[in-house]
Each structure stands twice: as structure tokens, then as C-alpha cells.
Amino acid sequence: MTTPMRWAAGLRWVVGLRWVVGLLGAFAVTWGLGRFAVDSILVRDRDVALDTVSLRPGDRIRWRSEGYGDTLVGPHGLPGWTPREAGRRVLLWGDSQVEGLCLPDNQKLHRQVIDLIGDELDCDVLPLAKSGTDARDWQAAIPPAKRLWSPNGHVWVITELSDLEAILEPIPNPTAYRWNEPSPRFVRVAKRIGADAFFAGAKRLLLDPDTGALRRLDFRLGPRSGNSQSNTRSGDSQSNTRSGDSQANPRSGDGDYPIGMSEMTREQRMVAVTPRLVELRRQIDTFWLIVFVPQGPTIDRGSGMMHLDDYSLEDYVHAITALNDKGLVAIDMRDDFLSLWQNELRLPRGFHNGMPGAGHLNADGNRLIAAKIAQALRKRFGEAR
């Protein structure tokens, strides 16, 4: 082999080696950074006692996409919960806002309530909030939770009115259904080897963030059929019609309603929700606190503005109070949230790595809610002593 040929072969070998080293280096850097800067892979297992699928007990969850929280999953998949020897137990229900994976454990809502009244009232607060759930899911989960813990009270934290009004829907919650099965094997393997960054990238690339289903291409290979467009439109219209039919007669405690949920005004929904709450009150059969949390204030031209739905919270509180049931209490957090902005220029939602005033509840928001919950529990259990 001549000298130029040897030089060429050596150059190809060096270039190839640089590519291999570069790929391995990039892989190592991505894997290493993913252990600190990317959300953890969530593994879910079936909990037989609660008859549900929940986070795997013992896992440590890192959350970085919003906020900066580390969570230790407690027994029965309850995030940030360490069982306490207490004479009273209160179950805390809500969605991801109350679950609080974006906050460290000591700033989660249930921990802040425990810090305020845990020793004083000999009380433990169990965080049963779960991402994507609403009143339909909480109602279904109450019976097994009652059998397991025999709670002295329930607290529902309503961060969107649609979560409460969903109790009128006759169909299961499609969002919660996405996480109604234990995690498959490949998710568990990815968690075990710490492939958080690669898993997150694959999810963004392959899955629709709204539905969790595989993404579909906006095109397809092959000849285009002449009636494909008309068929698509026809299919869309049929699916819309069926969707409308499925919601045409939402059930209530007093029978069927003649119009669909989407066609009901806010006042009509409130009137329809109230008797359902009376029914559920009999099922709960203990103290029940409903905390209405506004979606505002949000920053608009330098001032704190409330969300349009927030003006309906007072009506709901009045409607529940009018039931004259001492075991059912409703709280409106609007004044507390507005006061936080007006007096301290702080917002109850949002984090340093997101939009101020938007997103999930932060430590300040949880602090205000915890104070109101503690006040209501003191009044309830303090009188009972």
C-alpha cells in the first residue's frame, strides 16, 4: 500500500473515531444532564386497596419543567406523604394543582396544613389529589378511601369550576383514563437506567401532549382518493354528532336534563350541581370542605386581573351555604389571592421558569389555601373537643 493510501485510510479512521467519540460524548452529556434538569419518568402501579392506579411508592420524582420540586412518593402512591400517628384523618382531593409535583414536599398543600394544625388537632392530611382528575374521579375514589382510612373529613380544592361541574357528566373522565393502567415494561426500564432526557424527547416527538395518543401525520404516502376529503368531513360531522348525543342528557340526581352541558349557562350548571352535592354529602357522611380557588389574579398591563370564571365562585359559595348543612362548608379564596398581589406584589401561581401568574399553584398560593383549610378544621374539630 502506498503512502498516500495509508494516509487516506488513517484519515478515514480518525474521522470515524471522532464521530464515534462525539456521539458517545453527546449521549453521556445528555444522559447526565437529564438526571438533574429534566422531569423524572413517572411509573404507575395498581393499588389494590384503593382500587386505582397511582404513582409507585418509594420513587423519587424530580420536576423541572415548571417549578423546581423533588417528591418522595409515599404509601399508596401519595406524593410527599409520610404517615403520622394521629387520631384524625382528613383526605385532600384535587387535580395536579393540589398534587403539587412542581413543589418540594415541605411546600405541598397537605404538608402546609399539617404544619399548621397537625399537632394542635392531632390530625393527618392525606394528599389524594391526582393530575387530570375531576369530581367524577373523586366521587368514585371516596368509597375505597373510606374503607381504608375511615376519615374524619374531606377537602375538595376546586381550581377550575369545570372540575366540579364535571360531576354532571355521564361519561368517564377521558383525561384520567390515560393514566388508568400500570406503566408498561419499557417505561420501567427507562426509569431504571435513568434515561429521563431521551424518554422526554421521545414523548414530545411521538405523543400528542393533549391526548397522550400517537401523533398522526398530516399527509400520507400513495395515491389520493377522490372522495377522501368528503369522507373525512363526513366522519368529522358524524363524530361531532355522536359526541353531542353522548352529552345530550347528562344525568343528575333528579333525572335527565334536556340540554347538553356545553349548552348550559353557568347559572344552569350551578343549579344542576347543587342537588348532586346533596347526594354526595350523604355518601361522604362526614365533614366536607369545598375550597374554591380562583384562576386569577393574572398580570395584565401591570395590574392583577381576575379570570372571567372567578366571578361565579361567590355564587357557588352562596348556593352551598344556602343548603344550611353544617357539615358542608364552602370557602372562596378570591380576596386572599387578590390581597397577596395588592399588598405584597406576589402571585399565587407561576414559577421562576414559567409565566408569572399562570400555571400551577406555587408555595404562596398553597400557604394561603392551607391557612383557610386550617381555620375551617379548627372550627370543626375544635368545637368537637
N, C-alpha and C positions, 0 to 999 in steps of 0.2 A: 504493500500500500504506500503510495507516495505521500510526501509530507503534507501537501495541500489537502489531500483526502483525510489524513489524520486530523489536521486542524478542523476541518469541517465536521468530522464525526465528534470530535471533542466539544466543539461549539454547540452542536445539537444536544449533546449530553448535558452540558452546563445549562443551556436554556430549559431543557426538560426538567432538570433538577430544581431550577429556580421556580418553575411553575408548581412543582410538587410541594416544595417548601412553602411557597406563597399560599397555596390552597390549605395546607395543614396549619400554617400560621393564622390565616383568616378564620379557619374553623375553631382553633384554640381560643383566639381573642373573642369571637362571637359567643362561644360556649362559656368562657369565663365571665364576660360582662353580663350575660344572661342570668347568671347566678345572683346578680346584685341589682340589675337595672330593669329587669323585665318581670311582669306579673308571673306568679307561680302557676304551674299547671294544677288545676283543681281536679281531684279524684273524688268520686262519689261512690258510696256504698249504700246498700239497703239496710235500714234499721228496722229490725223485726218488731221491736217493742212499740215504735211509733208508726209502723206500717207506712214508711215513706223512704225516699232516697235522700240522703244528706251527705255533707262533707265527711271525709274519712277521719275518724277520731285519731288524734295524735299527730296529724300532719301540721306542718308549719307553713303558713301561707304568706307569701310576700306580694304586696300590691304597690305598683309604681305608676300605672297609667293615670291614676288620679289620686292625689294624696300620697302619703308615704307611710304605709301601715304594715305591721307584721302581726299575724294572728296565729295563735295556737288553738287548734280545733279540740274542743273538749268532748266529754262523753256524749253519745247520741248525735254527734256532728254539730254541736252547738258552738259557734265561733266565739273564742275568748272566754268560755265559761269554765270556771273551776267550782265544783260543788261545795256548798257551805253547809255546815251543820246548823240548821235554822228551823224554828218552829213554824214559820210561814213560808209559802212559796207563791210567787207571782209570775205568770207567764207573759212574756212580752212578744207581741206579734207585729209583723210589718213586712216591708219588702227590702230591697237592697239598701235603701236609705237607713233603715234601722239595723240591718245586718252589720253594716259598717266595716267591711273588709278594708276600706281605704284608710282606716284609722288604727293606730296601735291599740292593744287590748285595754289599756288603762283609760283610754278616751272613748271607748264604745259606750253606747247609751246605757246598757244594763249595768256596766261597771260603775258609771257615774251615779246611777240611782242607788246601787249598793253602798257606795261610799257615803251617800247622804243619810240613808235610813237603815242600812243593813244591820248594824249592831243595835241601833235605837229601837227598832221594831222587831228584832230577831227574825229577819226576812232575807230570803234569797230571791234573786230575779233571774229567770231563765230565758235566754235570748232565742226564741223560736222563729225569729224573722228570717226570711229566705228570699233571695233575689228572684224577681219575676213573679212573685205570688200576689194574690189579692184576697178579698173577703171570701171568695168561693173556696180557696185553698185553706184559709184559716179555719173556716167553719168545719170543713171536712177533717182537719187535723185535731180539733179540740177533743173529741171522744177518746182517742188513744192516749193523748196527753193527760187527760183527766184520770184515766185508769192507772197511768204510770206514776203520776206525781200528786194527785189529789190536791190541786192548787187552791189557794185561798182567794185568788183574784186573777183577772186577765186584763191586760192593757193592749189596746189596739192603737197603733200610731198610724194615722192616715196622712200620707204625704201628698196624695193626689186624690181628689174626690172620686175619680173613676175607679180607684181601688175599692172603695166602699160600695159604689153603685153597681159594681160587677156582681154583687150578690143577687141581682135581679136576673142575671144571665142564666139561661137553662143549659148552656153548653159548658164543658170543662174549659179551664184556662189554657189556651194554646201555648202561652209563654212558659208556664211552669211545666207543661208536658215535655218540653225539650230536655229537661233535666230529671225526668221521671224514671230513668233507667240507670243502673250502675255503670260506671265508666268501663269501656272496653279495654282489652288487654294492652293494645298499643299505647293508650293514654297512660296506663300504669307503668309500662316500660319506659316511656319518655320521662315520666316523673322520677323514676328510679335513677336514671342515668343523668338527670339534670339538664335535659335538652329543652329548657324553657324557651330560649330565644328562637330555636328552629321550629318548635311547636307553635309559638305565637305567629311566626311568619307564615307557616303553612296554613294556619287557621284563617289569617287575613286573605291569603291568596285563594283558598279553596271554598271557604264558607261564607254565606251571606250573613252579615252581622245582625240583621233584624230577625231572621227566621231560623238561623242555625243550619239551614239546608245547604246542599252543594250549590255553588253558583252555576248558572246556566249561561252559555254563550248567546250573544245577540245575533249570531249568524250560524249557519250550518253548511257543511260541505255537500255538494251534489246538486242535481237539477232542482229548480224551483217549481213547485206545482202551481198550477194556475189558480186553484181555489184555496191555497194555504192561508192567504191573508183573510179571506172571508170566513174560513173555518176558525181562524184564531179569534176574530171578532165575535163570531157566534159563540165560541167556547167561553170567551170572557163574559158575554152577556148572560150565558146560562149560569156560570159560576156566581156572577153577581146576584142573579135572581135567587139561586139556591141559598146564598149567604143571607139575603134579605128574608127568605122564608124561614130560615132557622132562627131568626131573631124576631119574627113577626109576632109571636105570642109568648113573651117571656113570662115565666111562672112567678107567682107571688103567693103569699100566704092565703089570700082571699080568692084565688083563681087566676085566669089568664087576663093579660092586658091586650086590648085590641090593636095597639100600635107598637112598633118596634122601639127598642132602646135608643137607636140612633135618631128617631123622630120625636122622642120625648124632650120636653123642655127641662131645664134644671129643676124648676119647681115641681113638675110632674114626677121626676125621678125621686125627689126628696119625699114626696107624698107616698110613692110606691115603696121606698126603702124603709120607712118608719115601721110599718107592720111586720116587715121581715126581721127588724131588730127586736121587736117584741117577741117573736117566735124564738129567735136565737137566745134571747135573755133567759127564756125558760130552759133551754138546753145548757147554757152556761151555769145557771143556778148558783152563782156566787157573785162577788163584786166584779163589776165590769167598768173599766175606764176607757173612754174613746178620746184620743188626743188628735185634734185637727191641726195639722202643720201647714202653714201657707207655703206656696211656691215662691213668693217674694219675701223680702224686697230684692229687686234686681236694680243694677245701676243703669239709669237712663238719663243722659245729659247731666251727670253729676248728682242726681237725686235718687233716693230709694223709691222705686215704684213697685206696687203690688200687682200680682198676676190677676187676670180677669176672674178666674175661678175663686180667688181668695175672698171675694166679696160675698160668696154664698156660704162661707163657713159659719158665719153668725146665724144664718137661717137654720142650718143643721143643728147647731148647738141649742137654739131655742126650741126646735121641734123635739129633740131628745129630752130636754129639760121639761117640756110640757107633758111628757109621759108620766111625770110625777112618780118615778121609780127611784127610791133612794139607793138602790143597788146598781143603778146605771147612771154614770156621770160623764159629761162631755166637757172638754176644755178647748178653747180657741187660743192659739199661740200667736195671733197676728200682732197684738200690741207688744208682746215681748220681743218679737223679731224686729219690728219697726223701731222700738226703743234702742235696740242694740246698734242699729245703724245711725239713728239720730243723735244718740248720746256718746257713742264710742267710735263711730265711723268704722264699724266692723260688720261683716256679713255672716249670716248663719250657714250659708252654703258656699262651696267653692274652695279651691286649694291653690297653693303657690304655682302648681304646674297645670292649672286649668283656667277657666274664665271666672273671675270674681262674681259671686252671687249666683252662679249656675252650677248644676251638677249635684253631687251628694252633700248631705249634711256634714259639716266639719265639727271640730271639738266645741266651738262656741255654740253652735246650734244644738248639739247634744246636751250641753251644760244647761241651757235654758229649758229644754224639754224635761231633762232629769229633775230640775228644781220643781217644775209643775207636777210631775208624777209623784215625787216625794211628798209634796204638800198634800195631794189627794190621798195618798196612802196613809199619811199621818192622821188625817181627818177620819179616815175609815177605820184603821186598826187602832188608832189612839183612843177612839170612843169605845172600841170593843174591849179594851183592857180594864 
